[in-house]
Amino acid sequence: MCDTCGCHLHEHHHHNTKVVEVNQSLLAANVRQARSNRQHIEKMGAVAINLISSPGSGKTTLLERTIEALVDTVRIGVIEGDIETERDAERIRAKGVPAVQLTTGGACHLDASLVHGGLHVLEHFAKGTGYDLIFIENVGNLVCPATFDLGEHSRVVLLSVPEGSDKPAKYPATFKGADLVLLTKVDLLPYFDFSMDEVRKEAGLLKPDLELVALSATSGEGFDSWLAFLNKQLNR
Protein backbone atom coordinates (compact mmCIF):
# COMPACT_ATOMS: atom_id res chain seq x y z
CA MET A 1 0.00 0.00 0.00
CA CYS A 2 1.06 3.66 0.22
CA ASP A 3 2.56 5.85 2.91
CA THR A 4 0.06 8.73 2.71
CA CYS A 5 -3.00 7.06 4.22
CA GLY A 6 -1.42 5.23 7.15
CA CYS A 7 -2.23 1.75 5.83
CA HIS A 8 1.39 0.71 6.28
CA LEU A 9 1.31 1.15 10.08
CA HIS A 10 1.79 -1.70 12.55
CA GLU A 11 1.33 -1.58 16.32
CA HIS A 12 4.91 -2.64 17.03
CA HIS A 13 6.51 0.14 14.96
CA HIS A 14 8.46 2.45 17.28
CA HIS A 15 7.89 5.51 15.05
CA ASN A 16 4.10 5.15 15.05
CA THR A 17 3.38 8.34 16.97
CA LYS A 18 5.42 10.52 14.61
CA VAL A 19 4.02 8.84 11.50
CA VAL A 20 0.45 9.24 12.74
CA GLU A 21 1.08 12.95 13.33
CA VAL A 22 2.38 13.35 9.78
CA ASN A 23 -0.57 11.41 8.36
CA GLN A 24 -3.04 13.54 10.33
CA SER A 25 -1.40 16.66 8.91
CA LEU A 26 -1.67 15.26 5.38
CA LEU A 27 -5.34 14.38 5.91
CA ALA A 28 -6.07 17.88 7.23
CA ALA A 29 -4.44 19.37 4.13
CA ASN A 30 -6.53 17.03 1.98
CA VAL A 31 -9.74 18.22 3.69
CA ARG A 32 -8.84 21.84 2.89
CA GLN A 33 -8.07 21.01 -0.73
CA ALA A 34 -11.28 18.99 -1.05
CA ARG A 35 -13.28 21.98 0.15
CA SER A 36 -11.58 24.10 -2.49
CA ASN A 37 -12.25 21.45 -5.15
CA ARG A 38 -15.95 21.41 -4.27
CA GLN A 39 -16.14 25.17 -4.69
CA HIS A 40 -14.25 24.91 -7.98
CA ILE A 41 -16.64 22.23 -9.28
CA GLU A 42 -19.65 24.31 -8.30
CA LYS A 43 -18.21 27.36 -10.06
CA MET A 44 -17.95 25.14 -13.14
CA GLY A 45 -21.69 24.56 -12.75
CA ALA A 46 -21.20 20.86 -12.13
CA VAL A 47 -21.92 18.09 -9.65
CA ALA A 48 -19.16 15.54 -8.92
CA ILE A 49 -19.60 11.81 -8.24
CA ASN A 50 -16.77 9.77 -6.69
CA LEU A 51 -16.90 6.11 -7.79
CA ILE A 52 -15.21 3.67 -5.40
CA SER A 53 -14.83 -0.10 -5.76
CA SER A 54 -12.45 -3.02 -6.00
CA PRO A 55 -10.65 -3.55 -9.32
CA GLY A 56 -12.86 -5.23 -11.89
CA SER A 57 -16.22 -4.34 -10.37
CA GLY A 58 -17.30 -2.54 -13.54
CA LYS A 59 -16.69 1.19 -12.90
CA THR A 60 -15.48 1.99 -16.41
CA THR A 61 -18.17 -0.12 -18.06
CA LEU A 62 -20.76 1.64 -15.90
CA LEU A 63 -19.42 4.99 -17.10
CA GLU A 64 -19.51 3.90 -20.74
CA ARG A 65 -23.18 2.86 -20.48
CA THR A 66 -24.05 6.00 -18.50
CA ILE A 67 -22.42 8.24 -21.09
CA GLU A 68 -24.35 6.47 -23.85
CA ALA A 69 -27.60 7.17 -21.99
CA LEU A 70 -26.93 10.81 -21.04
CA VAL A 71 -24.42 12.31 -23.46
CA ASP A 72 -27.08 14.03 -25.59
CA THR A 73 -28.61 15.87 -22.63
CA VAL A 74 -25.89 16.10 -19.97
CA ARG A 75 -22.42 17.62 -20.32
CA ILE A 76 -20.11 15.01 -18.81
CA GLY A 77 -16.44 15.08 -17.85
CA VAL A 78 -14.46 12.21 -16.33
CA ILE A 79 -11.38 12.04 -14.13
CA GLU A 80 -9.81 8.58 -14.21
CA GLY A 81 -7.59 7.35 -11.40
CA ASP A 82 -5.21 4.42 -11.89
CA ILE A 83 -1.84 3.34 -10.62
CA GLU A 84 -0.57 3.12 -14.21
CA THR A 85 -1.72 3.33 -17.89
CA GLU A 86 -4.30 5.49 -19.69
CA ARG A 87 -6.48 2.58 -20.78
CA ASP A 88 -9.64 3.57 -18.92
CA ALA A 89 -9.42 7.21 -20.04
CA GLU A 90 -9.03 6.03 -23.65
CA ARG A 91 -12.22 3.98 -23.32
CA ILE A 92 -14.11 7.05 -22.07
CA ARG A 93 -12.72 9.33 -24.77
CA ALA A 94 -13.91 6.82 -27.36
CA LYS A 95 -17.45 7.67 -26.18
CA GLY A 96 -16.90 11.33 -27.08
CA VAL A 97 -16.44 12.63 -23.54
CA PRO A 98 -13.41 14.53 -22.15
CA ALA A 99 -11.39 12.33 -19.79
CA VAL A 100 -8.31 13.16 -17.73
CA GLN A 101 -6.11 10.27 -16.61
CA LEU A 102 -4.46 10.63 -13.20
CA THR A 103 -1.79 8.00 -12.58
CA THR A 104 -0.77 7.70 -8.96
CA GLY A 105 2.50 5.86 -9.56
CA GLY A 106 1.81 3.34 -6.82
CA ALA A 107 -0.50 5.15 -4.40
CA CYS A 108 -3.68 3.18 -3.72
CA HIS A 109 -6.12 6.11 -3.98
CA LEU A 110 -6.71 9.53 -5.45
CA ASP A 111 -6.34 12.55 -3.18
CA ALA A 112 -7.80 16.04 -3.41
CA SER A 113 -4.56 17.58 -4.69
CA LEU A 114 -4.41 15.21 -7.66
CA VAL A 115 -8.06 15.87 -8.45
CA HIS A 116 -7.42 19.62 -8.26
CA GLY A 117 -4.98 19.30 -11.15
CA GLY A 118 -7.41 17.11 -13.06
CA LEU A 119 -10.18 19.70 -12.74
CA HIS A 120 -8.02 22.35 -14.39
CA VAL A 121 -7.29 20.02 -17.31
CA LEU A 122 -11.00 19.23 -17.65
CA GLU A 123 -11.74 22.94 -17.74
CA HIS A 124 -9.31 23.32 -20.62
CA PHE A 125 -11.03 20.48 -22.51
CA ALA A 126 -14.45 22.08 -21.97
CA LYS A 127 -13.51 25.06 -24.16
CA GLY A 128 -16.09 27.29 -22.49
CA THR A 129 -19.04 24.89 -22.65
CA GLY A 130 -18.73 23.71 -19.04
CA TYR A 131 -20.01 20.53 -17.41
CA ASP A 132 -23.13 19.32 -15.65
CA LEU A 133 -21.69 16.11 -14.25
CA ILE A 134 -18.12 15.13 -13.39
CA PHE A 135 -17.34 11.52 -12.58
CA ILE A 136 -14.20 10.71 -10.60
CA GLU A 137 -13.28 7.05 -11.06
CA ASN A 138 -11.08 6.25 -8.09
CA VAL A 139 -8.26 3.72 -7.98
CA GLY A 140 -9.61 0.18 -7.54
CA ASN A 141 -9.49 -0.32 -3.77
CA LEU A 142 -12.09 -0.73 -1.02
CA VAL A 143 -9.86 0.59 1.77
CA CYS A 144 -7.88 3.80 1.27
CA PRO A 145 -10.22 5.79 -1.04
CA ALA A 146 -12.81 5.89 1.75
CA THR A 147 -10.48 8.10 3.81
CA PHE A 148 -9.97 10.83 1.21
CA ASP A 149 -12.60 13.43 0.38
CA LEU A 150 -11.95 14.59 -3.19
CA GLY A 151 -14.46 17.42 -3.23
CA GLU A 152 -17.25 15.23 -4.59
CA HIS A 153 -20.92 15.86 -3.89
CA SER A 154 -21.86 12.16 -3.78
CA ARG A 155 -19.93 8.96 -3.18
CA VAL A 156 -21.04 5.80 -4.99
CA VAL A 157 -19.63 2.39 -4.06
CA LEU A 158 -19.80 -0.49 -6.51
CA LEU A 159 -19.90 -4.11 -5.33
CA SER A 160 -19.96 -6.80 -8.00
CA VAL A 161 -21.56 -10.22 -7.58
CA PRO A 162 -18.27 -12.15 -8.12
CA GLU A 163 -16.71 -10.35 -5.12
CA GLY A 164 -19.12 -11.86 -2.62
CA SER A 165 -21.83 -10.47 -0.37
CA ASP A 166 -19.67 -10.15 2.75
CA LYS A 167 -17.91 -6.94 1.69
CA PRO A 168 -19.99 -4.41 3.70
CA ALA A 169 -19.09 -6.31 6.88
CA LYS A 170 -15.40 -6.48 5.87
CA TYR A 171 -15.08 -2.86 4.72
CA PRO A 172 -17.54 -0.94 6.92
CA ALA A 173 -15.97 2.52 6.54
CA THR A 174 -16.28 2.38 2.76
CA PHE A 175 -19.95 1.42 2.78
CA LYS A 176 -20.88 3.69 5.68
CA GLY A 177 -19.49 6.64 3.71
CA ALA A 178 -21.49 5.82 0.58
CA ASP A 179 -24.50 7.77 -0.66
CA LEU A 180 -25.43 4.89 -2.96
CA VAL A 181 -24.30 1.28 -3.42
CA LEU A 182 -24.54 -0.26 -6.87
CA LEU A 183 -24.63 -4.06 -6.82
CA THR A 184 -23.13 -4.71 -10.24
CA LYS A 185 -23.04 -7.73 -12.56
CA VAL A 186 -26.32 -9.05 -11.14
CA ASP A 187 -26.81 -10.98 -14.38
CA LEU A 188 -24.19 -13.36 -12.89
CA LEU A 189 -26.22 -14.14 -9.75
CA PRO A 190 -27.10 -17.68 -10.91
CA TYR A 191 -23.40 -18.55 -11.07
CA PHE A 192 -22.11 -17.19 -7.74
CA ASP A 193 -22.85 -17.70 -4.06
CA PHE A 194 -24.00 -14.12 -3.48
CA SER A 195 -26.75 -13.22 -1.01
CA MET A 196 -28.72 -10.04 -1.69
CA ASP A 197 -30.28 -10.42 1.76
CA GLU A 198 -26.85 -10.44 3.42
CA VAL A 199 -25.72 -7.31 1.58
CA ARG A 200 -28.90 -5.42 2.42
CA LYS A 201 -28.77 -6.50 6.06
CA GLU A 202 -25.10 -5.62 6.59
CA ALA A 203 -25.37 -2.33 4.70
CA GLY A 204 -28.49 -1.44 6.67
CA LEU A 205 -26.68 -2.02 9.96
CA LEU A 206 -23.97 0.41 8.88
CA LYS A 207 -26.27 3.06 7.45
CA PRO A 208 -30.04 2.45 7.72
CA ASP A 209 -30.98 4.86 4.94
CA LEU A 210 -28.33 3.67 2.48
CA GLU A 211 -29.83 3.10 -0.97
CA LEU A 212 -28.82 -0.06 -2.85
CA VAL A 213 -29.46 -0.60 -6.55
CA ALA A 214 -29.06 -3.98 -8.24
CA LEU A 215 -27.62 -3.27 -11.67
CA SER A 216 -26.32 -5.01 -14.76
CA ALA A 217 -24.52 -3.15 -17.54
CA THR A 218 -25.11 -6.23 -19.71
CA SER A 219 -28.87 -6.64 -19.33
CA GLY A 220 -29.71 -3.05 -18.40
CA GLU A 221 -31.38 -4.08 -15.15
CA GLY A 222 -31.36 -1.28 -12.60
CA PHE A 223 -30.13 1.40 -15.00
CA ASP A 224 -33.30 3.44 -14.71
CA SER A 225 -32.75 3.66 -10.94
CA TRP A 226 -29.10 4.66 -11.45
CA LEU A 227 -30.05 7.38 -13.93
CA ALA A 228 -32.79 8.57 -11.56
CA PHE A 229 -30.15 8.95 -8.83
CA LEU A 230 -27.97 11.01 -11.17
CA ASN A 231 -30.88 13.20 -12.28
CA LYS A 232 -31.68 13.84 -8.62
CA GLN A 233 -28.10 15.03 -8.08
CA LEU A 234 -28.59 17.35 -11.07
CA ASN A 235 -31.96 18.56 -9.72
CA ARG A 236 -33.73 17.35 -12.84
QUIDAGI-V687618 format. One record per residue. N is the residue number from 1. RES is the residue in one letter. PHI is phi as a letter, one per 30 degrees, with the letter a starting at -180 (none if undefined). Layout:
n=N res=RES phi=PHI
n=N res=RES phi=PHI
//
This chain:
n=1 res=M phi=none
n=2 res=C phi=c
n=3 res=D phi=d
n=4 res=T phi=d
n=5 res=C phi=c
n=6 res=G phi=i
n=7 res=C phi=d
n=8 res=H phi=c
n=9 res=L phi=d
n=10 res=H phi=b
n=11 res=E phi=e
n=12 res=H phi=d
n=13 res=H phi=d
n=14 res=H phi=d
n=15 res=H phi=c
n=16 res=N phi=e
n=17 res=T phi=e
n=18 res=K phi=d
n=19 res=V phi=d
n=20 res=V phi=d
n=21 res=E phi=d
n=22 res=V phi=d
n=23 res=N phi=d
n=24 res=Q phi=d
n=25 res=S phi=d
n=26 res=L phi=d
n=27 res=L phi=d
n=28 res=A phi=d
n=29 res=A phi=d
n=30 res=N phi=d
n=31 res=V phi=d
n=32 res=R phi=d
n=33 res=Q phi=d
n=34 res=A phi=d
n=35 res=R phi=d
n=36 res=S phi=d
n=37 res=N phi=e
n=38 res=R phi=d
n=39 res=Q phi=d
n=40 res=H phi=d
n=41 res=I phi=d
n=42 res=E phi=d
n=43 res=K phi=d
n=44 res=M phi=d
n=45 res=G phi=i
n=46 res=A phi=c
n=47 res=V phi=c
n=48 res=A phi=c
n=49 res=I phi=c
n=50 res=N phi=c
n=51 res=L phi=c
n=52 res=I phi=b
n=53 res=S phi=a
n=54 res=S phi=d
n=55 res=P phi=d
n=56 res=G phi=i
n=57 res=S phi=d
n=58 res=G phi=j
n=59 res=K phi=d
n=60 res=T phi=d
n=61 res=T phi=d
n=62 res=L phi=e
n=63 res=L phi=d
n=64 res=E phi=e
n=65 res=R phi=d
n=66 res=T phi=d
n=67 res=I phi=d
n=68 res=E phi=e
n=69 res=A phi=d
n=70 res=L phi=c
n=71 res=V phi=d
n=72 res=D phi=d
n=73 res=T phi=b
n=74 res=V phi=b
n=75 res=R phi=d
n=76 res=I phi=c
n=77 res=G phi=b
n=78 res=V phi=b
n=79 res=I phi=c
n=80 res=E phi=c
n=81 res=G phi=c
n=82 res=D phi=b
n=83 res=I phi=d
n=84 res=E phi=b
n=85 res=T phi=i
n=86 res=E phi=c
n=87 res=R phi=d
n=88 res=D phi=d
n=89 res=A phi=d
n=90 res=E phi=d
n=91 res=R phi=d
n=92 res=I phi=d
n=93 res=R phi=d
n=94 res=A phi=d
n=95 res=K phi=c
n=96 res=G phi=i
n=97 res=V phi=c
n=98 res=P phi=d
n=99 res=A phi=b
n=100 res=V phi=c
n=101 res=Q phi=c
n=102 res=L phi=c
n=103 res=T phi=c
n=104 res=T phi=d
n=105 res=G phi=i
n=106 res=G phi=k
n=107 res=A phi=d
n=108 res=C phi=c
n=109 res=H phi=a
n=110 res=L phi=d
n=111 res=D phi=b
n=112 res=A phi=d
n=113 res=S phi=d
n=114 res=L phi=d
n=115 res=V phi=d
n=116 res=H phi=e
n=117 res=G phi=d
n=118 res=G phi=d
n=119 res=L phi=d
n=120 res=H phi=d
n=121 res=V phi=d
n=122 res=L phi=e
n=123 res=E phi=e
n=124 res=H phi=d
n=125 res=F phi=d
n=126 res=A phi=d
n=127 res=K phi=h
n=128 res=G phi=i
n=129 res=T phi=d
n=130 res=G phi=i
n=131 res=Y phi=b
n=132 res=D phi=c
n=133 res=L phi=b
n=134 res=I phi=c
n=135 res=F phi=c
n=136 res=I phi=c
n=137 res=E phi=d
n=138 res=N phi=d
n=139 res=V phi=d
n=140 res=G phi=d
n=141 res=N phi=a
n=142 res=L phi=c
n=143 res=V phi=c
n=144 res=C phi=d
n=145 res=P phi=e
n=146 res=A phi=d
n=147 res=T phi=d
n=148 res=F phi=c
n=149 res=D phi=d
n=150 res=L phi=c
n=151 res=G phi=j
n=152 res=E phi=d
n=153 res=H phi=c
n=154 res=S phi=b
n=155 res=R phi=c
n=156 res=V phi=c
n=157 res=V phi=c
n=158 res=L phi=c
n=159 res=L phi=b
n=160 res=S phi=c
n=161 res=V phi=e
n=162 res=P phi=d
n=163 res=E phi=d
n=164 res=G phi=j
n=165 res=S phi=d
n=166 res=D phi=c
n=167 res=K phi=d
n=168 res=P phi=e
n=169 res=A phi=d
n=170 res=K phi=d
n=171 res=Y phi=b
n=172 res=P phi=d
n=173 res=A phi=d
n=174 res=T phi=d
n=175 res=F phi=d
n=176 res=K phi=d
n=177 res=G phi=d
n=178 res=A phi=d
n=179 res=D phi=c
n=180 res=L phi=a
n=181 res=V phi=c
n=182 res=L phi=c
n=183 res=L phi=d
n=184 res=T phi=c
n=185 res=K phi=i
n=186 res=V phi=d
n=187 res=D phi=d
n=188 res=L phi=c
n=189 res=L phi=e
n=190 res=P phi=d
n=191 res=Y phi=c
n=192 res=F phi=b
n=193 res=D phi=d
n=194 res=F phi=b
n=195 res=S phi=c
n=196 res=M phi=d
n=197 res=D phi=d
n=198 res=E phi=d
n=199 res=V phi=d
n=200 res=R phi=d
n=201 res=K phi=d
n=202 res=E phi=d
n=203 res=A phi=d
n=204 res=G phi=d
n=205 res=L phi=d
n=206 res=L phi=d
n=207 res=K phi=a
n=208 res=P phi=e
n=209 res=D phi=c
n=210 res=L phi=d
n=211 res=E phi=d
n=212 res=L phi=c
n=213 res=V phi=b
n=214 res=A phi=d
n=215 res=L phi=b
n=216 res=S phi=b
n=217 res=A phi=d
n=218 res=T phi=d
n=219 res=S phi=c
n=220 res=G phi=j
n=221 res=E phi=e
n=222 res=G phi=i
n=223 res=F phi=d
n=224 res=D phi=d
n=225 res=S phi=d
n=226 res=W phi=d
n=227 res=L phi=d
n=228 res=A phi=d
n=229 res=F phi=d
n=230 res=L phi=d
n=231 res=N phi=d
n=232 res=K phi=d
n=233 res=Q phi=d
n=234 res=L phi=d
n=235 res=N phi=i
n=236 res=R phi=c
//
